Amino acid sequence: MKTFKINRILIPTDFSETGRLAIEHGAFMARLFKAELYILHVLEVNEYTYDIPEPILRLTNLEALQGIALKKLSEIADGIRKDFGVVATTMSSTGKIASEIVSYTEENKIDIIIMGTHGASGFEEYFMGSNAHKVVTSASCPVITIQSQAKKVGFVNIVVPIDNKFHSREKINYAMELASHYTAKIHILGLVESHDDHDEEKFNIKLDAVEEIVKKAGLPYTRKTVEGSNLAVSAMEYSKIINADLIVINTDQESNLTGMFIGPFAKQIVNHSRIPVMSVRHSEGEFDSVNLGGNARIY
């Protein structure tokens, strides 16, 4: 199973309310993990910008905007240093927002991204167009998305939904790393579709394996299995019942078309969860393996 350590945290910000909340969550995490903190603002530049007949004027305006952004970033860094005792590295760049975030992540070996999102509904829910969703499906590291309701900083109850997907258990390693630092409880949630003719014994072996790993790590946990016609709704309803403050999911990508699509479960959770969501992309070639003789293995 892939080792997960948080040494470098990236917070992309657009200076919005959700961006401010992401900064608070990220600064708290940086202090907790003694990690390096990076804050990035991207001024989006598209092809239409270059159609302006006065390139000098365009350049001047862009430089002015960069100056304003850098001033705001400096103020944010000062506030973080004062409130959390963490020194943040700030950067302002231009380009396509999601692409710049992903490139910055790779160049600086970022371990986790924390960013605000406004969710999506209607058409956008099926054809992902927001920058947060593009980053979730394109970044190689985990991404925590935060909506405006997530004002509480820190995690106490972490829900880890487990279903029958091949990669469903891989995220447990990520949840455990957070739980150990936040002194949080892990809630293992087995999800079964009401109409699914599943192998109950095999599914329980899978849950047993996850439970054993958490138990060996000495972390507090609970375990429950629920049935429902919509597993995403079931997971969010359960999270509300136990007063959870983080859900850890796999993105379960359905398409590689520039990261525009993610699996239906992940899509609904990221769009509609009122608490932060940590999205994890599975590692290529890493699959769950269950020995039908009774011994479960996790990679």
N, C-alpha and C positions, 0 to 999 in steps of 0.2 A: 504494500500500500504506500502511496506517495507520501513522502515526508513534507510537512507543512510548517514553516516557521515564518513569523512576521518580523522582518527587519526593516522593511521600507514600505511606507504607506503613501498612497497618492490620493489627494482630494481634488478633483476637477471642480471648479466653481464658476457659476455665472452671476454670482452676487445676489441670488434670489433667496427667498425664505428657506426653501429646501436645501439650497446650497449652504446656508448658514448652519442649519441643523447637521448637515454632513460634516462640516468643519468641527463642530462640537464633538460629534461622535469620533471623528478621526483623531482629534487632538487628545481626547481621553484615552483612546487606544494606544496612541504613540507613547503617552506617559506610562501606561500600564505595561507595555511590552518593551519599553526603552528603545523604541524604534525611531528611525529617521522619518521625518514628515515632509512631504512635498505638496505644494499647492499650485495648481495650474489653472490659468484662465486662457481660453482660446477665443480670439476674435475671428469669427467665421468669414472667410473670403471665398466667394464663388466666381464662376466665369463671368457673371454679369457685371461684377465690379470693374472688370477691365474694359468694358464698353464705354465707360465714362470718357467723354472727349477731352477732359482736362486731367491728364495723369499726375501732374504736379500737385493739383488741388487734392486729388484722391490720396496721394502719398502723404500730404500734409495732414489731412483729416485722419488717416490711419495712424500716423505718428502721434497725433493728439489723443486719439482713443487709447493707444498703447500707453501713453503717459498717464492717463486717468486710471487705466487698469492697474498699472504698476503701483500707483499711489494707494489704491484700494487694497491691493495685495500686501503692501507694506504695513498698512493699518491692521489688517487681519493678522499678520505675523506678529506684530507688537502685542495684539490682544491675546494671542495664543501663548506667547512667552510670559505675559503677565498672569493669565488665568490658569495655565497648565504647567508652566515651567518648561515648555518645549520650544526648541528653536526650529522654525520651519523654513525650508528653502522655497522661494517663490519664483514663478516663471510665467511670462505672458508670451503667447505665440499666435500666429495667424494660420488659417487653413480650415479644412473641414474638421469640425469639432471632434467627432468620434475617432476619425483617423489620427488626429493629433494626440488624443489621449492614449490610444493604443500604441502609437509609435513611441511616445514618451515613456510608457510603461515598459516596453521592451528595451529601450536604450538605457534606462535607469534601473533595470532589474527590480521592478516593483513587485511586492509580494501580495498586495491587496489594494483594491480601489474602493473608495467610499464616495458615493455621489448621490445627489438629490434627484428625484424624478417626480413627475406630475401624474404618472400613470397613463392609461390610455383607455379608450372605449370606442364602440362602434367600429368603423372601418379600420382605424389605427390598431385595434386590438388583433386584427387578423393579418394586417400587413404592417409589420413593425417599422416605424419611421423615426421614432424619437432617438435622440443621441444616447440616452441611458440604455435603451434596448440594443442598440448597435454595439455599445461597449460590452454589455453583458454577453452577447453572442460572439464577439470578436477577440476580447482580451484573453490571454492565456492564463491569467491569474484570477482568483475569485473576486467577485464584485458585490459589494453591499449597496443596495439601493434603499433610499430613505424618502418616504413621503412626508407631507406636512404634519401628519398626526404624530409622528415619532419624536416627540419632544423630550422624552425621558432618555438620558444618556446612560449607557451601560447595559449589560445583559445579565438577567437572573435566571430566566427560564428559556431554554433553547429547544425548539421543536425540530426533530429530524424525521421527516416523513419517509417511510420505506414502502415501496410497492414491488411489483414483480419485474420491473425493468432491470436489464443486465447491470447497469451502473448505479443502481439506486443506493447501494451500501458504501460506495467510495467516499461519499461526503462525510461519513462519520469521523474520519481523521481530522477534517477541518473543524467540525463542531467541537471535538474534544480539545483541540488546541485553544479555542476560544473559551470553553468552559473552565479549563484549568487556570487560566489567567483571570477570568472574571469571577471565579468561584461560583459558577452557575450550575444549575441542574439540567441534565439532558433528558428530554422526553422523547423516547423512541415510539413513533407512531406508525403502526402497521396499517396500511391502507388497502382495502379490498373493494373492488367494484361489485355492486349488488348483483349484477347480471353475469359476473365472471365465474365460469366454472373452473376455479383454481384448485391446485393441489394444496390443501390446507397443511398437510404434514410437511411438505417441502417448504412452504412459506414460513412455517414456524421454525424450521431449521435455520432459515435465513435470519429471522429475528433473534433466535438463540445466539447465533454467531455475533451479531451486533451487540447484544446485551453482554456477552462474555467479554468482549473487547472493552466496553465501557466499565464493566465491573473490575477487570484486571487493572485498569488505569486508576481505580480508586475514586471515581467520580460519582456523585449522587445522580440517580436516574429514576425514571419511571418507564413503564412499558404498557402500551394499550393498542388494541386492534379495533378499527372501526370499519363499517361498511357504508357505502354511499353510492349514489348514481353519478356524482361529480366529486372526484377525489380532491380536487383543489379546494372546493367549497368545504369539504369535510375537514381538510387540514386547517383551513382558516377558522372554521367554527370551533374546532378543538383548541386552537391557539388562543382564541378569545376566552374560552371556558377556564383555561389554566393560567390566564393572564401572562401569556408568553410575550417576550420582547424581541425574539429573533426566530426566523424560519430558515433552515439551511436546505437548499434544493440543488438538484442537477439541472442544467439547462436542457438536456435531452434534445439536442439539435436535430431538426428534421431536414434541414437544407444547408448547403454551404454557399448559397447565393449571397455573398457579401454580408453574411450574418444578419439577414433580414428576417429569418424565421427561427422561432424556437418552439419546443414542444408545447402542446396545449396546456399541460399541467403547469409548467414553469411560466408560461405566458399569463395565465390567469392569476397566479400567485404574485408575480412581479407587478402586474397592473392593479390588483385590487387589495393586496394586503395592507392593512393599516399599521403594521409593525415592520421594521426593517427585514429585508430578505437578502440572504447571502446566496448568490448563484455560483455554482461550481461546474466548470466544464470537465468532463471525464477525460482521463489520460488515454491517448490512443493505445490500443492493445491491452488495456486493463479491463478485465471482465470479472464479475462475480463468479465464483465457482463453488458449487455445492455437491459434495460427494453423497450420492444417494444411499450410501451405506451408513450415513448418520454423522459424519464429520464434516463440518462446514469450514470453508476457507475463505479468507477475504484478501484481496490483492489491493 
